[in-house]
Amino acid sequence: MQEPATFSPRQNAHQRAQHLKLLQGVSRSFHLSIRLLPQALQAPIAVGYLLARATDTVADTSALPLPERQTLLDAMSQAIASQQPATAALSAQAQAFAAQQSDPHEQALMLALPQCLAWLHQLSAPDQASVRTVLGHITRGQTLDMTRFGTGLHALQTENELSDYTWLVAGCVGEFWTELCDRHLPGFARLPTPDMMALGRAYGMGLQRLNIIRDAGADLIAGRCYWPEDTLAAAGLSPQALADCARDNDPSTRQALAPLWTAWLDQTQAQLNDGLLYSCALNGWRLRLASALPALIGARTVALLRQAGPQALAQRIKMPRREVRGLLWRLAWGLVSPDALRREFERLSGPSSRQTPDKQ
């Protein structure tokens, strides 16, 4: 059986630096988690993340008309599923797409698409299968996005649609992460693997809900409303009212939205709690910290969104880099114990947090 690729000192230094540079460019915080992972997990998770970001860049761009994006995403999905190297045609398509990107990091990622696909082929057969499975779910969710959001403003219709979407693009990632841990790190957790799968699924879905809330203003202006239309209608709101509020910050819309805003953040907080339970159940400080970082950063982001309220539709909310650095230092001093993680989660969540994770 082919040995799995890892980021080890024996690996080509230039190649390793290039991969880590790509990760850092397209991920503000997740690249930290990947670098912390045990070596056996770094390669499959990194290649899965890079390919998912590449397909997301295609699905989410406005640089190409919808039919051209669908054609390119289909070609990328087929290349990911294939056991063969990237074709010259796909490389040419990726280069042409990259030339139309304004973000230099996304441009670099698209230019490196053939290299990312080659890296996929270097993984062990089981890891290749896991990466292909999770990317199949993710690209299905991205395809649904492109189908739903055409010209003009469109919204998801029901809470079930929102739940399905958050599983397709993120909940399945928690399951993928757990599957890899179970394969490469026997005894990786103090809970049974099915329990870890369920917590990982909820964790990923919570992180995606957080992305939706944090990016809602920009998405609404771009014509995408991920908040279900039936839920908005029950509160006397509409996708158009939210889009107008994202542009002009209308006080009456903000007031009507406030109860839903709080309820959405409460649900997101609950799923991040599941993420911390997942992390605290892990054995090994590197794995525990790598897993907990998104939940901790997410808890702080939820707290900032609570403080801003619906006015966050008209502004960008994120945890400052200096706070992230301070968090890492505090965790290092606390030896990344489960108790230290719980204390940080509660501190970052702030006094308005409705729930705190139970001890395992």
C-alpha angles and dihedrals in degrees: 000000000000113000115242118255115245138178096254132151088254092062119097105280094216092051092048092050091049093051093048091047090054091049094049092047096054100034123054095192112358093073086066090058092049093051090051095052122105109267094252090063101040100080101047093042093045095048091046091050095048093049091046090051090049093052090044090053089056094045094047103042126106093199093092133044115256097256091053092048091049091050093050094045090050090051091049092048091051091048091051091050093046126092089213128090120264112284124240088243093058091046089053091048091050091049092050090048092048091054089062095052120102095195108084093207094053088045091053091048093053091047088052094051094108089050092050090051090049089052089053089057091053092063123096115271094255092049091048089053092050093049092048092049095051092044089051089059093044096049090048088057091047091050090052088052092055091046094050099043110055128140114340129007119325133171141198109260106215143017088249090060089051092049092049091049095050090050094049096051102031117359090066088055090062088053091047091051090050093048091054092048091050091050100045104026112045110204091018094153142032092227127069114270094246089056090049090049091055093047091046091051092052091045093055092046090051092052090052092049087052090052089051093052094042094049097037096110095053092042092052092051088050090053100259122121113179094178108097116257093223092055091049092047091054087058093047093255136118136199089252092055090053092047090051089049091052087057103039103017093232110203096213092053091047090053093050091046096049098089092048090046090056093045092050091049091048091054091046090050090052092053091047087052087058088051091055091048086053092051095045090053092058123102118226125044097241094054091042094052094043090053097043099049096080090048092049094046088044092052090054091047091052089051091051091048090051090052093049095043119190088332084082086080086078098042141049115252122195140140109264116246092238089059090051090052091048090050092054092050093050092049091049090055090048091052089235092275118169089249091053091050092050092050092050093047092052092045093049093045090058130211093301093064110121098202140032126198118261121234119259 
